[in-house]
Structure formats: structure tokens, C-alpha cells
Amino acid sequence: MARRIRVGYARVMQETNAFSPVPTTLEDFRAVQLMRGAELGRACGRRGREIPAYVKRAELSGFVEEAERDGAVEAVPLLGAWAISGGHVTREAFDTLLSGIAEEMDRAGDLDGVFLSLHGAMGVEGMRDPDTEVIRRVRSFAKKPIRVGASFDLHANLTRARVEAADVMAGYRTNPHRDHARTGARAARLLFGTVRGAIEPRVAWRSLPMILGGGTTVDLLPPVRAIFARLRELDREILSSDVFFCHFLNVDPALGYASLAYADRDDARANAVADELAERLWALRDKQLDPPLAPEEAIDRARRARFRRKTGAILFADASDAVGAGGPGDNPKLLAALLEHATDLVSYVPVRDPQAIEELWSRAEGERVELDVGAKLDPSGGPPARVRGTLRRKVTHENLKRMVHLDLGHVQLVLVEGPALAVKPSFYEAVGLSCWKADIIVAKSFISFLLYFAPLLRAAWLVKTGGSTDFDAAFRLPFDGPVIPRDSVMEWKSRDAMRRGLR
């Protein structure tokens, strides 16, 4: 019978866009998930709802369910905090969350280990590699030496400090992400075995000077599909393996795609797998996405796609203001282009504008209104768009806060107080709009919408208007040398050796 162990679980998750001027505060965590102790325990597992209005079962639920299957693990809830991607987390918010974990660990008493659900691309004011700092501090909070395991988003940035800080790690293997709970369960199995001494994971990892590549990086599609199939094969051969695509708008000189492998008591095997996966990633360096379209070009294409529009909708992915990648969501340039150039097409557009919401909230539904929208959180996305139309509906959303539907004629505008996370039809349905009636639907996202809009999606094009999530924005970040695709790089092994401290 397995030795009984006590393992705590916690989350501090946020993905940071270095170019967003909008800081992520404690209030942003409260809007998605901020739970402690027993409340977190009730939310996790098959009977709870871990991230209300977003994800029913995520990494912590996967961990709890794996503990239940094990039968000899007491899963101890500590703290869960998740915020939508955005600007740097304030130091006050970060310290508050870590203090909460420390208090809950002190209350929990002796623990044998802690599982952490992290993103891997979080930024905090005045701090390098804050995800690793979370791991280190959790160790320091413990009453005795403990094992620490962590799960990461597929877009985590793997660092030498992080590999050395954690006992075991596991990452998502889907994009768009849909294996949150499975990843938590896989990390849990590694952690439980390590705590008991049943396994002795030997780790190997590689870091590539490459921040974009692999086409769409959708796991179900080539060219990356073969890599994820290989990871599943390797599950039968070693303890665990992963690849990470990194968040290209995160600040770290050693930013890049990475591979990770754990083998039981076998350094040579772990290194062989890490090398193999790194070579597979490197082979994708020239598989770049097609350049995003200019708004007018995208509108013209949509106009010519008559059959597609009649049977569904065309989706414009606002590549310059992707909320899922940390964009503020208030860039109005695509709205302005649709107002001017798509008068014969029905378009649905989201814009985040708390100031406009406040101005409109006292107005009556059915009233004619005129105001400027957008470019207030991030003025560099301006100028604001001047709109005239009818206020059709006002609603309060559980997570997105207040929402207002403005009927501008051929454009249906949805103003939102919280994140303009229009990746599901339910975003528009919340204000009474049917996505089947649209010719063009705007999502401020790169690919997350693919899962949810699939039934009506007839085409999806990236559109560039100039903003904080442009692909080439990352070229201005400080790197430790040339990176793909900004530069020509002939080989990866010398930079990998430098990043791993081998030279």
C-alpha cells in the first residue's frame, strides 16, 4: 500500500504582455479566481467549478482528482489566483498572493509537498522570472524540506533557475488549451512518486533562440501535430516530456522554445529525449504564420466570400490587440475600418472601455447616443472611434462586469468594462446577439476562438492594425543574442549551452 502523504496545492497564474500599459492588480485576480483554503477545496474536483465562468476543471481539479485516485494522498487547498493576460502584475498584488500562500501553509501544518499551477510567462514589476520566485518562496514557507511540482501553460518560458527550483514540471499539450485538468493530473503523478521515493526523476532540458515558429502551433494540425504525437509515444518510455512555445511578448533575455524530459534514474535517456524534441522544434523555425492582413484587405476578402458568409461567418482575429496575449482590448482601429469600409456587411465588434460604460450606464435602452470609444487604457492605439447609434442593451456579466450593446447600423458594437475576451459566441450572446446573423465577427485573440466558434466558422484571418500584441513588437525586446524569426540563426546548441550554464 502506498505511503500516505500530505500535499498542498495552489495557483498563481497570469500571462504578461511586456508592451501593455495596463497593470494587473489584485482586483483582476478577484475577477477570475481568488480563493483560499476550504473555498478553493470546494471549487476543485469533479463536483466543483474551479474557474467560474471560464473553466470548470483546470489543473488544480486534475491534481485533486489524481489524489483521490491514489487513495493515500491528503490534498490540502492553499490559494488559487488567476487573472486574464495583461500588463505586469503589480508588486503589491504579487506579495499579497504569496503572503496568502504562506498563511495557508502555516495553517496546514506539516506538508510533504506542494503542487503549483503556474503560467510560466508572468511578469512582475521589478522582478525577473517571478514564476520561479513563487516556487522558491513556497519552499521557504514550509516547516520542513518538501518536494515542489508545477504545471505550466504551453507558452511558458523555461529557464535554468526554474528547472533547478522545481522537483518536477509538466505543461499543456494542446493549443488551443483544453487539457488543463490532464496536465494537473500528470504533474500530480510525478510529484506523488517523487515524494514517496518511488521514482527519482532525472531532468534534461533545452532552450532554443526562437520565439515564433511552427505555423499556427495548433496541436491538431501540421506541422506541430507530429511533435505532440511523439510526446504521447514517449509517455510509454519515460516519466514525462514536454515542449514549450514561449509567450513571445514576455521579457526574458533567454526567451525561446524549449524541450523538457524526465527519466527515472536515467540521465542519458532524459538528455536524448530533450535533444530529440529540441531538434523537432528547430525544424519548425521557418514555418511562420502568413503576415496578418490590413483591415481593408480583410474586409474585401470577406465581401468576396459570399457563400462562406451565407453558411456561417468570417472571423477577424485582431492580431494587434489580442486580449488572450495580454492586449488591453481597447484598440478601436478595426472598429473604425469596419464602420467606414464594410457598410454592406454585418459586423460584431468588441471594445473594452470602462469610461464609456460609465457614461452610458445611466442612459435608457433604446436611446440614441454619440460618443468616443476605445484608446483610453492604451492611448497608443488611438485615436478613439467616434460612434453614433442606439443603445440596445445593458447587462452585468459575472466576470466581464458591465456590458453595453450599441447598434451602429451595419456594426454591432459590444462595449465591455472587463476584459474584451470575445473568444466564445457567448460573449455576444450575453447582450442578445446571434453570431449566425453576422458576416464578420471580431475576436481579440490569436487562436483560442477556434474551439468555440467552430460550428459557424467558415474562415479566420489575422488582421493587423498596429498595437501591443503585433508579432514584430517582440523584436524590440532585449535578447541574449539573435533570435528566430527576427534574425538569421544557423544553429541552436551554442545558445542552449549558454542558457543552461554549460559555457
C-alpha positions in Angstrom: 0.0 0.0 0.0 1.3 3.5 -0.9 2.6 5.6 1.9 0.1 8.3 3.0 1.3 11.8 2.2 0.0 15.4 2.6 0.4 17.7 -0.4 -0.8 21.2 -0.7 -2.0 22.8 -3.9 -2.0 26.4 -5.1 -2.1 28.6 -8.1 -0.6 32.0 -9.1 -1.3 32.4 -12.8 -1.1 35.3 -15.2 0.5 35.8 -18.6 2.2 39.1 -19.1 2.5 41.3 -22.2 5.6 43.5 -21.8 4.0 46.2 -24.1 0.7 46.5 -22.3 0.5 49.8 -20.2 -2.4 48.4 -18.1 -1.1 46.8 -14.9 -2.6 43.6 -13.5 -3.9 44.3 -10.0 -5.4 42.2 -7.2 -8.8 43.2 -8.5 -8.0 41.5 -11.8 -7.4 38.2 -9.9 -10.6 38.6 -7.9 -12.5 39.0 -11.2 -11.4 35.5 -12.3 -10.3 33.5 -9.4 -9.1 34.4 -5.9 -9.9 31.6 -3.4 -8.3 30.3 -0.2 -8.5 27.2 1.9 -11.8 25.5 2.1 -13.4 27.7 -0.6 -10.7 26.5 -3.0 -11.2 23.0 -1.9 -14.9 23.1 -2.7 -14.2 24.6 -6.2 -11.8 21.9 -7.3 -12.6 18.4 -8.4 -15.4 17.0 -10.5 -18.2 18.4 -8.2 -16.9 22.0 -8.2 -16.3 24.8 -10.7 -12.7 25.8 -10.4 -12.6 28.9 -12.5 -16.2 30.3 -12.5 -17.5 31.3 -16.0 -14.2 30.2 -17.6 -13.0 26.6 -16.9 -14.9 24.0 -14.8 -11.9 21.7 -14.4 -8.4 23.1 -14.6 -5.0 22.0 -13.2 -6.0 22.0 -9.5 -9.0 19.9 -10.2 -6.8 17.4 -12.1 -4.5 17.4 -9.1 -7.3 16.8 -6.6 -8.8 14.0 -8.7 -5.5 12.3 -9.1 -5.1 12.5 -5.3 -8.4 10.8 -4.9 -7.5 8.0 -7.4 -4.2 7.5 -5.5 -6.1 6.9 -2.3 -3.2 7.8 0.0 -2.8 11.5 -0.6 -4.4 14.2 1.5 -4.8 17.1 -0.9 -4.6 20.4 1.1 -6.1 23.5 -0.5 -4.0 26.6 -0.1 -4.7 29.5 -2.5 -5.9 29.8 -6.1 -5.4 33.0 -8.1 -5.9 33.5 -11.8 -6.0 36.7 -13.8 -6.6 37.3 -17.5 -3.5 38.1 -19.6 -2.4 41.7 -19.3 0.3 44.0 -18.3 2.8 43.4 -15.5 1.4 42.2 -12.2 1.9 44.8 -9.5 4.4 44.1 -6.8 1.6 44.7 -4.2 -0.6 42.0 -5.8 2.2 39.5 -6.1 3.3 39.9 -2.5 -0.3 39.7 -1.3 -0.8 36.4 -3.1 2.4 34.9 -1.8 1.6 36.1 1.7 -1.7 34.3 1.4 0.0 31.0 0.4 2.4 31.4 3.4 -0.5 31.9 5.8 -2.4 28.8 4.4 0.8 26.7 4.6 1.3 27.7 8.2 -2.3 26.8 8.9 -2.0 23.5 7.1 0.9 22.3 9.3 3.5 19.7 8.0 3.3 19.1 4.3 5.3 16.6 2.2 5.0 18.6 -0.9 3.2 21.4 -2.8 1.8 21.4 -6.3 1.7 24.8 -8.1 -0.4 25.7 -11.1 1.6 28.5 -12.8 1.6 30.1 -16.2 5.3 30.4 -16.8 5.2 33.8 -18.6 4.2 36.0 -15.7 5.8 39.4 -15.3 6.0 41.3 -12.0 7.2 44.9 -11.5 10.9 44.9 -10.7 11.3 41.1 -10.8 12.9 38.7 -13.2 11.3 35.3 -13.5 8.6 35.6 -10.9 7.2 32.1 -11.6 10.4 30.7 -10.3 10.3 33.1 -7.3 6.9 31.5 -6.4 8.5 28.1 -6.3 11.4 29.3 -4.2 9.2 31.1 -1.7 6.8 28.2 -1.3 9.9 26.1 -0.3 10.9 28.7 2.2 7.3 28.7 3.7 7.4 25.0 4.5 8.1 23.8 8.0 10.4 21.1 6.7 12.1 20.2 3.4 9.4 19.5 0.8 9.1 18.5 -2.8 7.5 21.0 -5.2 5.9 20.2 -8.5 4.5 22.7 -11.0 2.4 22.8 -14.1 2.8 25.4 -16.9 1.0 26.7 -19.9 2.3 25.6 -23.3 3.5 29.2 -23.7 5.7 29.2 -20.6 9.4 30.2 -20.9 11.7 27.6 -19.5 14.6 28.9 -17.5 17.6 27.4 -15.8 16.5 28.8 -12.5 13.1 27.2 -12.8 14.4 23.8 -13.7 16.7 23.9 -10.7 14.0 25.2 -8.4 11.3 22.6 -9.1 11.4 18.9 -8.5 9.1 18.1 -11.4 7.2 20.1 -14.0 4.6 19.4 -16.7 3.0 21.6 -19.4 -0.1 21.7 -21.6 0.0 19.7 -24.7 -2.9 21.3 -26.5 -3.3 24.6 -28.4 -6.0 26.0 -28.1 -5.6 24.8 -24.5 -8.1 22.2 -23.4 -6.0 19.8 -21.3 -5.7 21.8 -18.1 -7.0 19.0 -15.8 -5.0 16.3 -17.5 -1.8 18.4 -17.1 -2.5 18.8 -13.4 -3.1 15.1 -13.0 0.2 14.3 -14.9 2.1 16.7 -12.7 0.5 15.2 -9.6 1.6 11.6 -10.5 5.1 12.8 -10.9 5.0 14.7 -7.6 3.5 11.9 -5.6 6.0 9.4 -6.9 8.9 11.7 -6.1 7.6 12.5 -2.6 7.4 8.8 -1.8 10.7 8.0 -3.4 9.1 5.5 -5.8 10.7 7.4 -8.7 13.9 9.5 -8.9 13.3 11.9 -11.9 16.4 12.9 -13.8 15.7 16.1 -15.7 17.0 17.4 -19.1 16.0 20.5 -21.0 17.0 22.5 -24.0 16.3 26.2 -24.8 16.3 27.5 -28.4 16.9 31.0 -29.7 13.5 31.0 -31.4 10.4 32.9 -30.3 8.0 32.1 -33.2 7.6 29.2 -35.5 5.6 26.1 -36.2 2.9 27.8 -38.2 -0.4 28.1 -36.2 1.0 25.8 -33.5 -2.4 24.2 -33.3 -1.8 20.7 -31.9 -4.3 19.0 -34.2 -2.7 20.5 -37.3 0.6 20.1 -39.1 3.4 20.9 -38.7 3.3 20.6 -34.8 0.9 17.7 -34.7 3.7 15.2 -35.1 5.5 16.6 -32.1 2.5 16.2 -29.8 2.0 12.7 -31.2 5.6 11.9 -30.2 5.1 13.2 -26.7 2.3 10.7 -26.3 4.5 7.9 -27.5 7.2 9.0 -25.1 4.8 8.6 -22.2 5.3 4.8 -22.6 9.0 5.2 -22.4 10.0 7.8 -19.8 8.3 9.6 -16.9 7.3 12.7 -18.8 8.2 15.0 -21.7 7.0 18.4 -22.9 7.7 21.2 -25.4 7.1 24.9 -24.7 6.4 27.5 -27.4 7.0 30.5 -25.0 5.0 33.7 -24.9 6.8 35.9 -27.4 5.8 39.1 -25.6 7.3 38.2 -22.3 10.5 39.8 -21.1 13.5 37.5 -20.5 16.8 37.7 -22.5 16.7 33.8 -22.7 13.2 33.7 -24.2 12.6 30.8 -26.5 11.0 27.5 -27.4 12.1 24.7 -25.1 12.0 21.0 -24.5 11.8 19.1 -21.2 12.2 15.5 -20.3 12.2 13.4 -17.1 13.5 9.8 -17.0 13.6 7.6 -13.9 17.2 7.4 -12.7 18.5 7.7 -16.3 20.2 11.0 -17.2 21.3 9.7 -20.6 17.8 8.9 -21.6 16.4 12.2 -20.4 19.1 14.0 -22.4 18.5 12.0 -25.5 14.8 12.9 -25.4 15.4 16.5 -24.7 17.8 16.7 -27.7 15.3 14.9 -30.0 12.4 17.2 -29.1 14.7 20.3 -29.5 15.6 19.2 -33.0 12.0 18.7 -33.9 11.2 22.2 -32.7 14.2 23.7 -34.5 13.0 22.1 -37.7 9.9 24.3 -37.5 11.8 27.6 -37.4 10.9 28.6 -41.0 7.2 27.7 -40.6 6.0 31.1 -39.8 2.4 32.4 -39.9 1.3 34.3 -43.0 1.5 38.0 -42.4 -1.7 39.5 -41.0 -4.0 41.3 -43.4 -4.6 45.0 -43.4 -8.2 45.8 -42.3 -9.3 46.9 -45.8 -7.8 43.8 -47.4 -9.6 41.5 -44.9 -12.9 43.4 -45.5 -12.5 42.9 -49.2 -11.9 39.2 -48.8 -14.9 38.8 -46.6 -17.0 40.7 -49.1 -16.0 38.3 -51.9 -16.6 35.2 -49.7 -20.3 35.2 -50.3 -21.0 31.5 -49.8 -19.0 31.3 -46.6 -20.9 34.2 -45.2 -24.3 32.7 -46.1 -23.5 29.5 -44.3 -21.7 30.9 -41.3 -19.3 33.8 -40.5 -15.9 35.1 -41.2 -13.8 35.7 -38.1 -11.3 38.6 -37.9 -8.6 37.9 -35.2 -7.3 41.3 -34.1 -3.6 40.4 -34.0 -2.7 43.8 -32.7 -4.9 43.7 -29.6 -5.2 40.1 -28.7 -6.6 40.0 -25.2 -5.5 36.4 -24.7 -1.9 37.5 -25.2 -2.2 40.5 -22.9 -3.6 43.2 -25.2 -5.7 45.8 -23.4 -8.7 45.1 -25.7 -9.4 48.8 -26.3 -7.8 49.3 -29.8 -10.6 50.8 -31.9 -8.8 50.8 -35.3 -10.6 47.6 -36.6 -13.9 49.1 -35.5 -13.2 52.3 -37.4 -12.3 50.4 -40.5 -15.5 48.3 -40.4 -17.6 51.4 -39.9 -16.0 53.1 -42.9 -15.3 50.2 -45.4 -17.8 47.4 -44.6 -21.2 49.2 -44.8 -22.7 46.3 -46.8 -21.7 43.7 -44.2 -23.0 43.0 -40.7 -20.1 43.0 -38.2 -19.8 42.3 -34.5 -17.0 44.1 -32.7 -15.8 44.1 -29.0 -14.1 47.1 -27.4 -13.1 47.5 -23.8 -13.9 50.9 -22.5 -14.8 51.3 -18.8 -15.1 55.1 -19.2 -17.7 54.8 -22.0 -19.6 52.1 -19.9 -19.8 54.6 -17.1 -21.1 57.3 -19.4 -23.8 55.1 -20.9 -24.9 53.2 -17.8 -27.5 55.8 -16.8 -28.8 56.1 -20.3 -32.0 54.3 -21.2 -32.2 51.3 -23.6 -33.5 52.5 -27.0 -31.9 55.9 -26.6 -29.7 57.4 -29.4 -26.2 58.1 -28.3 -22.9 59.5 -29.6 -19.5 59.2 -28.0 -15.8 58.3 -28.4 -14.9 54.7 -27.7 -11.5 53.0 -27.3 -7.9 54.1 -26.9 -8.3 55.1 -23.3 -6.5 52.3 -21.5 -3.8 52.3 -24.1 -3.7 55.7 -25.9 -1.1 54.5 -28.4 -3.9 52.5 -30.0 -5.8 55.8 -30.8 -7.4 57.9 -31.8 -10.7 56.9 -30.3 -13.5 56.0 -32.7 -16.5 58.3 -32.8 -19.7 56.3 -32.9 -23.4 57.1 -33.3 -26.2 54.6 -32.7 -28.8 53.2 -30.5 -28.2 51.8 -27.0 -29.9 48.4 -27.3 -29.0 46.6 -24.1 -27.1 46.8 -20.8 -26.1 43.7 -18.8 -23.8 42.8 -15.9 -21.7 39.8 -16.6 -20.3 37.5 -13.9 -16.7 38.0 -15.0 -16.6 40.7 -17.7 -18.5 43.2 -15.4 -20.8 45.6 -17.2 -21.5 45.2 -21.0 -23.4 47.6 -23.4 -24.6 46.7 -26.8 -24.6 49.7 -29.2 -26.4 49.2 -32.6 -24.4 51.3 -35.1 -26.3 50.0 -38.1 -24.1 47.6 -40.0 -21.8 47.3 -37.0 -23.0 45.8 -33.7 -20.6 47.1 -31.0 -20.2 45.4 -27.6 -18.5 47.6 -25.1 -17.2 45.8 -22.0 -15.9 47.0 -18.7 -13.8 44.0 -18.0 -11.5 42.1 -20.5 -12.8 42.1 -24.1 -12.4 38.3 -24.2 -14.6 37.6 -27.2 -13.4 34.1 -27.9 -16.8 32.4 -27.5 -20.2 33.1 -29.1 -21.5 33.5 -25.5 -19.7 36.9 -25.4 -22.0 38.3 -28.0 -25.0 36.2 -26.8 -24.7 37.9 -23.4 -26.2 41.0 -25.0 -28.7 39.2 -27.2 -26.7 38.9 -30.4 -26.8 35.7 -32.5 -23.5 35.1 -34.2 -25.2 33.3 -37.0 -26.6 36.6 -38.2 -23.1 38.2 -38.6 -21.0 38.3 -41.7 -17.9 39.3 -39.8 -17.1 38.6 -36.1 -14.1 40.2 -34.4 -12.3 38.3 -31.7 -9.4 39.9 -29.9 -7.5 36.6 -29.8 -5.0 34.7 -31.9 -6.4 31.1 -31.9 -8.5 30.5 -28.8 -11.7 31.2 -30.6 -11.2 28.2 -32.9 -12.6 25.8 -30.3 -15.8 27.7 -29.6 -16.7 29.3 -32.9 -16.1 26.1 -34.9 -19.7 25.3 -35.8 -20.2 28.6 -37.6 -16.6 29.4 -38.6 -16.1 29.5 -42.3 -12.8 31.4 -42.4 -10.5 33.1 -39.9 -7.9 35.7 -40.7 -5.4 37.6 -38.6 -5.8 41.4 -39.1 -3.1 43.9 -38.1 -3.9 47.4 -37.0 -0.8 48.2 -35.0 -0.8 47.5 -31.3 0.8 45.8 -28.3 0.4 42.2 -29.5 1.9 42.6 -33.0 4.3 39.7 -33.8 7.1 42.1 -34.7 6.6 44.0 -31.4 8.7 41.3 -29.7 11.6 42.2 -31.9 12.2 45.2 -29.7 12.7 43.1 -26.6 16.2 42.6 -25.2 17.6 39.1 -26.0 20.8 37.4 -25.2 21.6 37.2 -28.9 20.0 36.7 -32.3 16.5 35.1 -32.3 14.3 33.4 -34.9 12.4 35.0 -36.8 13.9 38.4 -36.2 17.4 37.3 -37.1 19.2 34.6 -39.1 20.4 31.9 -36.7 22.3 28.9 -38.1 22.3 26.6 -35.1 20.8 26.4 -31.5 23.2 24.4 -29.5 25.7 27.1 -28.5 23.0 29.4 -27.2 21.3 26.5 -25.4 24.6 25.6 -23.7 25.0 29.3 -22.6 21.4 29.4 -21.3 21.9 26.2 -19.3 25.2 27.4 -17.8 27.4 24.9 -19.6 29.6 27.6 -21.1 
